[in-house]
Amino acid sequence: MPKYLITATYTSEGAKGLLWDSGTKRREAAEQAIKSVGGFKRVATFPGGQSSVMDLSFDRETGYLWAYCDNTCGNRAAVLQIDALASSPARGRFTLSRLFDRPGTMPDINNEGIAIAPEAECSNGRKAFIWADDAATGGNSLRRDAIPCGRFF
């Protein structure tokens, strides 16, 4: 979907009105227009450690937010966490915790999605990590490997 930036120029009287109502009515009108054509309103952006992200997957049991990039970035997965250190200037923001390369046995293909098994499916200290290949390379749409159970860093 294309991205659009809505910009506006205000007269001095319009600027006073903007300050008076904090732009609420204008923002609501813009949101309605965007939604009416099937768009969305971006509420946040943050650095994900990669040039592109094709999928985000939150592992609620570990608190890791996985940001996955396909062959655009060499099929790497970034793990993001919220910085909770009281003294940190990044406190309350997502920060890159670790970057993982694809398994050596997997070709650099167009994987567009990931899924992470719940902790209840752990076996011998590992749980499934699954990739979805849009191109069904070699006749396979899904590929599976394993990651450690629990918080592993």
C-alpha positions, -999 to +999 in steps of 0.1 A: +000+000+000+014+035-008+022+058+020+008+094+020+019+123+041-008+148+048+005+183+050-013+215+056-006+252+055-025+274+080-033+310+080-026+328+113-063+324+122-062+287+114-030+282+134-048+298+164-076+273+159-051+244+157-036+254+190-070+258+205-083+223+198-049+206+194-058+196+158-083+169+171-110+177+145-085+179+117-068+146+128-102+129+130-112+141+095-079+128+081-083+094+099-118+090+085-106+098+049-078+073+052-100+046+066-127+052+039-103+040+012-090+010+032-059+027+046-046+028+081-031+053+105+005+047+116+008+051+153+045+044+158+078+036+142+110+023+157+143+010+144+141-027+138+178-034+131+171-041+094+162-022+062+128-039+058+104-059+079+080-084+064+066-098+096+063-090+133+056-118+157+053-113+195+062-142+217+042-132+248+058-159+269+093-145+265+084-109+258+104-110+225+092-091+195+106-108+164+110-086+133+116-107+102+131-097+069+130-119+039+157-123+011+158-085+010+180-087+042+193-122+038+164-138+058+175-124+092+154-122+123+158-094+148+147-097+184+134-064+199+126-058+236+114-028+255+142-011+273+132-011+310+165+003+325+156+033+347+189+051+337+186+044+300+179+072+276+159+046+255+137+036+284+103+026+273+114+021+237+120-009+216+157-017+212+175-043+191+186-071+214+199-096+189+201-103+152+199-139+139+210-152+105+188-178+087+197-214+092+226-225+070+204-253+055+177-228+043+182-210+010+179-172+008+143-172-003+111-150-001+100-159+034+072-134+042+060-147+075+071-165+107+054-183+135+068-193+169+055-223+189+042-217+224+063-228+254+038-257+259+053-273+228+088-274+241+107-306+236+142-312+248+145-275+255+135-264+220+104-252+202+094-247+166+102-217+145+083-217+112+088-197+080+062-191+053+076-191+017+054-171-007+070-187-037+067-223-024+104-228-034+110-265-041+073-272-036+075-262+001+054-234+015+065-239+051+099-246+066+106-255+102+136-253+126+138-248+163+149-222+188+156-225+225+126-224+249+122-196+273+143-164+274+176-173+259+195-141+263 
